């Protein structure tokens, strides 16, 4: 290998030398995309590229080109540090790295690694070198790691650096693709999943409860664009609409390039009809059944293929399932999806932290076991008798006529 580095000289970087500017963002595709059949994979990749471009346009991030390689996208931009932070919130992206592009010549790779090492490695730091290659080259990945490590130690001997392959403070990563190479030190995880828009649209019941936001987010991660639908229960409950709109804004940060509309149904007049015509234990079930009927009508109008709600199973499980079955019967055969059905409290709170939502324990609405016990004795026949006293079709019609559409 010595003849490749003949007359190669590594300059000692002075303290006033400018920090190397990353000019590329490496975008790694979610693992699910890579295992699809060729036609499906290409379709998903094109959709993901469109979603990425929408984010870049939204944040006014300039770029020269977005190249597609197998399992990778390479974004050429002068604002790589800014761009990579935004792109981690695009569904279908597993991770991103701001990188410095160079040629695949070994001397060029070593030179750039030494430059980056000068800005990233501090006194007494440990480091490692990692290399991945695609294509044919006159050197091996081990050659790259060995020579980069040797030259970094030589260039910064006064910093007392050391090599640690198991638990380094910093890793100098080299990715060689044919005639180009990319050097980076950060790997920032994305959320993976499928590109938004790759699956059918769904209507999401968005309440002031954070569970509903997380349920929306989970189906978005599976590629489903959402139509947020909020039921404003004023005057029986106040402040719910404002909180729901705040949650919707959080969701739309994950859906840049898609419509930012929230549909508001004024549910108070319907709830007022329940007061004189049914007992208290029926009101929750009747209210949810009305919500599902209205959501089904909106889903049909918007060509959506399901309804999503943030409900989960509280204890006792058998009683909770009974109540859910009573609610679902109103919208049969339209599918109602509950992404939280198998999650416990700690898993829900972990997901909330992951996407940057605060205080989930205090915001999440809880249904007590006592309330469920009270509702568990309700039969479908009892529900039907209560609804016979109401003009259900008229209530649905009025709700749809007075529905408000807000653009955020």
N, C-alpha and C positions, 0 to 999 in steps of 0.2 A: 504493500500500500504506500510505501515511502515515496515512490515517484509521483504520486498524485499530490503530495504536499511539499514537493521540492521547492526550496526558496520561499516557503510560506512563513510569514512573520506575523505574530499576533501583537498588536499594539497595546500597551498598558493604557487603560482608559483613565484619563484625568478626571478630577472631581467636577470640573466645569463643562465636561462633555455633555451635550444634550441627551436626554433619555430617548432611546429608540422609539419611533412612533409606529404603533401597530396600524397596518393598512388593510387588514383582512379580518373577516369574521368567519370562523369555521362553524357551520351549522350541521349538527348530526341529527339524522332523522330517527324518529321513534322506531323501536324494534318491530312493532306490529306492521309498519309500512313495508319493511324489508322482506317480510315473509309472505307477502301477498303475491299472487300470480303476476306475471310481467305486465299485462294490460292494466290490471287494477293498481299495481304499484306506480306505474307511470301516471295514471289518472290522479292518484293521491298526491304524488309529487308535484304535479302541475297546480293542483288546488292549493297545496302548501305554499308554493312559490307565490301565487296570487295573494294569499293571506299575509305572507311576509312583506310583500311589496306594499300592501295596504297599510301595514304598521309603519313602514319607512316613510310613506307619504304623509301619514297622519302626524308624525313627529318631525316632519321636514328634515329628515336625515338624508343627505346626498349620498349617492353611490354611483359607481361606474358600471358595474356589471354584477350579475348574480349567476354564477356558473353552477351547473348541476353535474355531479359525478355520482357514481354508484354509492349510495348510503351517505352522501355528503352534499352540502351546498357551500359554495365559497362566495362570500359577499365582499367585493372590493369597495372600500369606503375610507374616506379620510377621517371619519368619526367612529372608528371601530369601538373604542371604549364606551361610547354612548349607545351605539346600535346594539351591542350584544346584551345589554341590560334590558332593553325593550323586547328583544326577540325571544327571551326565555318564557314570555307569557303567551306564546303562540302554540296552540295545540298541535301536536305532531312533531314537536322539536324535543329531542331527548337531552341535548346539551349544546352549549355554544362556547367558543373560545376566541378572544381577540388574539390575532396572530400577526406575525411579520412574514411577508412573502419574500422568497428569494429563489434563485435557481437551484437545480438539483446537484450542482457541482459541490463536491465535498468541501473544498476550501471556502466556498461562499457560505455553506451551512455552518461551518465552524466559526467563521468570522462573525456572523450574525448572532450565534449563540453566545459568543464571548461578549458582544455588545449588550445583549439582554441580561446576561449574567452580571454585568457590571452595575446595572440599575436595580436588579432584583435581589442580589445576594449581599447580605450585610456581614459584618465581622463575626467570625465564629459560626456562621451558618453551615448547615449540612445541605447537600444537594445530591440529586440523582439525574441521570440523563436517560430518556426513553425515546425510542425511534420505531416508527412504523413506515413501511415502504410498499408502494404499489408500482410495478413496472420493473424494467431491467436497468441495473446500474453497475458500475465497476467496483462497488464496495458493498459490504453487508451492513445490516443494522447494527451489529456489534462494533464494526469499524467506526461508525458514526458516534456511538456512545463513548467508545474508548477515546477517540481523538478529541471530541468536545470536552470530556471530563479532564483530559490531560492539559489542554490549552487553557481552560478556565482556571485550573489550579495554578498554572504557570503565570497567567496574567494577573491574578489577584493573590499572589503568595503572601502579601502583607496582611491580608484579611484572615489568615488562618482558617481557610475553608476546609471542609472535609467531605468525603463521599459517604453517603449512607443510603443504601439501596432499599432498605425496608421502611424507614420512617424519616424521610428527608424533610427539611424545612421548606425546600423548593424543589420542583422538578422541571428541568428544561426538556420540553417535549418537542420532538421533531417528527413531522409527517411529510413524507416524500411521495409525491404523485407524479409519475413520469418525469417531465422536465422541470417541475416546480417543487419547492419545499416550503413548509410553513413551520415557524417556530413559535411556541406559546408556553405559558406557565400556568394559566388558569383554565379550569374546566367547570363551567357553571351549569348546573343541572336545569333542564327544562321540566315540563310536566308530562311529556310524552303524549300518549293517546293518539287519536285520529284527527286529521285536519278538519276544522269546523266547516260544515257544508258537505262533508262526504256522506252523511247520513240524513234521513228525513227530518223535517222540522217537527217540533213538539210545542205544545202549549204548557207553560209552567205556571202553577199557582204560586205567586210571590206574595208572601205576607210580611209582616213586620218581624217575624221570627227568623232567626239566622239559619235555621234548618232548611228553610225553603230556598235561601240563596245557595247553600251548599249542594242541595239536590239539583238545582239548575246547573251549577258548575260541573257536577259529575256527568250529567248527560251531554253537556257541551264538550267535555273531554272525550266522549265517545263519538264526537263528530256531528252532533245534532244542533242546528241553530234553534234558538228558543224564541217563543212569543210570550213575554211576561204578562201575566194577568193578575191584577190585584183586586180584591174585594174590599171596598171601603165600608167598614161597619159602623161609621158614625151615624147617629150620636151614641150608640151603645158602647163603642170603643173609639177613643180619640187618639190622634197622633200616628195611627197605623199607616196612613197614606204617605206621610212625609218619610217615615222610616223605610217603607218599601221602596220609595223612589231613590233613597240613598243607597239601598242595597242594589237596586237596578244599575245605578251608575258604576258600582263596583264590578258588577257582572260584565257591563259593556266594555270595561278595560280589557277583558279577555276576548272580546268579539269585535275588534276594530275592523271596519270594512263591511260590517253587517248592520241592518237597521237598528236604530236606537229608540225603539218605540215601546211604551208601556200602555197596556189597556186597563182602564179603571172602571170597574162596575160598582155602582152605588148599591150596596147590599143592605143598608139600613132600612129602606122601605119594606123589603122582603122580610127582614127579621121582625119588623113591627107586626106583620101579619101573623107570625108565629105566637106572639104574646097571648092573645085571647083565645087561640084555637088549639093549643096543645100544652101539655105539661112541660115542666122545665127539663125533665130527663130526655125529652124528645128533641129539644131545640138544636142541640149540637149535631145530631144525626140529620135532621131535616135541613139544617143550614148547609152541611157538606154535600148533601144530595143535590141541593139547588146549585151549589157551586159547580158540581160535576156536569149537571145538565147544561149550564150556561157555557162552561169550558168546552163541552162537546160541540155545541153550536159554533163557537168561535173557531175551534179546530177545523170543523168542516168548511167554514168560510175561508180560512187561511191555508187550506190544504195541508194541515198538520196530521200526523199519524199517531198521536198519543197525547195523554195528559200526564204531567209529572207533578208530584207533590212531595213535600218534605216530611211527611208523616213517618214515624218509626213505631216499632212495637214496644209499648211500655208494659210493665207487669200489671196484672197477670196476663200471660201471653194469649191463652185461649179466649179470654174476654175481649182483648184488644182485637184479635182477628175477627171475632164475631161482629164487633162494631164496624170494622173496615168492610166486611162483606155486605153489611146493610147499606153502607154508603155507596159501594161500587155498583150495587144493583141498579141504581138510578141511571147509570151511563152505559149499561150493557147494550151492545157488545163492544163498545169503544174501550181500548186498553188504557188502564191507569197504572203508571209506573211509580214505584217508591224505591229510589236508590238506597235509602237508609234502612231498608227492612232488615238487613243483617248486621248493622253496625251498633256497637254499644256506645255509651257516653264518652269514654276515653278516646275511641277511634274518631268520633265526630269532632271532638275538640282538637285532636291532632290534625285533622284535615283543615279545620278553620285556621290554625296557626300556619299551616303550609301555604295557604293562599293569602295570608296577611289580613285575616279578619280577627278583630280583637274581642275579648271577653265573651266567648261563645256560651259559657256556662250561665252568665247572667242574662243574656239576650234570648236564649232558647226557651220557648214556652214549654212548660211541662204539664202533663195531664196526670193527676194523682190517681193512685190505685183505687181510692174510694170512689172517685168519679166514674172510673171504668166499671167498678162493681155495680154502680147504680145504673149504668147503661147496658150492662151485660144481659139484663133480663128482658130487654126490648126484643120483640119479635118483628119479623117482616110484616105480618098481618097488622100489628099495631101501628107500624109506620104507614102502611097503606091507608088505614082508616083515618089517621090524622091528615094525610095529604088529600083525602077525598073532601075534606072541609075547606080546602084551599083551591083556588083556580091556578094550578101550577103553570099551565101554558101561558096564561096572561102575565104571571109574575116573570117568567122567562122573557117574554116579549118586551115588557117594559124595561127590564134590566138591560137588554140589548139595545133598545132605542135610546136609552139615556147614557149608554157607555161612552166614556171619554178616552180619547187617544192623546197621549203626551209624547212629544219628541224630546229626548234629553241630549 
